Amino acid sequence: MSESHRFSKHYTRAEARALLPQVRRWLVELRRQSRTVSRADERSAPLLAEGRDLGGGRVEDHIRALAGLQELAREFEQREIQIKDLERGLVDFPSLRGDREVFLCWREGEDDIEYWHDLDSGYKGREPV
């Protein structure tokens, strides 16, 4: 990795495009696991506030969902792919335009990777590839 680059992995458009089917599946599963964790937190909070101990299947399901979230997050982290907005399915792939580090930007529902933006400009700074 160059000292001037924040990321060690830089995707070509073809490499990022090839990962889209898997990224789509991971996003669906991340949202599912996230909803499971949120529901478990909502159910547990009042009981914990009362000072009650929790255990059994409810806690085991919660732990499994948390572990699933961590595993999926690791898939993105290991590849240096950034989830910018889970609900919108907004994902950035580090890339290079010449020597300049940028993101290839994809949003769930888009058929292909058609946009890029500077590292700090975000979704509003998207430009056609």
N, C-alpha and C positions, 0 to 999 in steps of 0.2 A: 504494500500500500504506500502510495506517495505521501509525503508529509503534508502536501496541500490538499489531500483528499480525506474526507471523513469516513468513507466506506472502503472496505477491502474488496467487495464484490460489486461489479458494475455489469448490468444486464444490457445486452443488445435488445432491440425490439423483438427479434425472433426468439431469443431466450425467454424474455418476459411473457411473450405470447404463448409459448409452449407450456408455461406454468399456469396459465389462466384456468384450465379445467380443474386442476387441483386446488387452486386458490379459491375458486367458487365453492367447492365442497368444504374446504376448511372454514370459510366464512359462515356457511349454513350451520356447520357443527359448532363453531364458536358462539353464534347467537343462541343456539339451542342450549348449550352448556351454561351460558351466561344467564339465560332465563331460569334455568334450574337452580343455579346458585342464588339468584335474586329471590326466588320464591322461598327457598330454604331460609335465607336470611330474614325475610319478612315473617315467616312462621316462628322462627326461633327468637326473634328480638323480644317480643312480649314475655315469653317464658324466662329468658335470661334476665330481663328487667325485674322480674319477680324473685330472682335469686334461685330459680329452679335449675337442677342439673339436667342436662340433655344426654341422650345416648341412643343406642340401638340403630334401627334401620334409617331413621331420619338423619342422624349424624353421618352414618356410612354413605348414604346417597349424596349428602352435601360434600363429603370428602372426595368421593368419586368424581363429582362434577368439578370441583376445584382442581383435582389432578388432571382431568380432561382439558380444562382451560389452560393449565400450565403446559401440557404436552403440545397443544395446538399453537400456543404462543411461541413455544420453542421452535416450531417448524418455520414460523415467520422470522424469528430472531436469528436462527442459524443461517438463513438465506439473506439476511439484512433487508427483507421486505418489510415495509412499514404499513401498518394499518392506521390510517388517519381518522377514519370514522367507521366504526363497526356497523352501525345501523344502516348507513347509506352504502356500505360496502366500498369505501374509498381506500384505495391501496396505491402506494408508491414503490417503485422499483428504482434503486440507485442506478444511474447510467452516466455516460459521458457524452458530451457534445464537444467534439474536439478534445481539448484538455480540461474543459470545464465540467465539473460534477453537477449533475441535475437529477431530477426524478422523472421517470416515465410514469405517467399518471393514468390510472384506470379506475372506473367506477362501475360497480355491479350493475348489470343491465346493458352496458356497452358491449358491443360484439367484439371489439378489438381494442388494442392500445393505440389510441389516436392522438394523445396529448403528452406534453412534457411541461415541466415548470422548474424554475430555479429552486434550490434547496429551501430558501426562506420565503418564497412568494406564495406557496400553497395553491389550493384549488382555484382561487380567483385569478392566479397568474398563469393558468394553463394556456398553452399555445399548441396549434396543430403540429404534429410530428413532421 
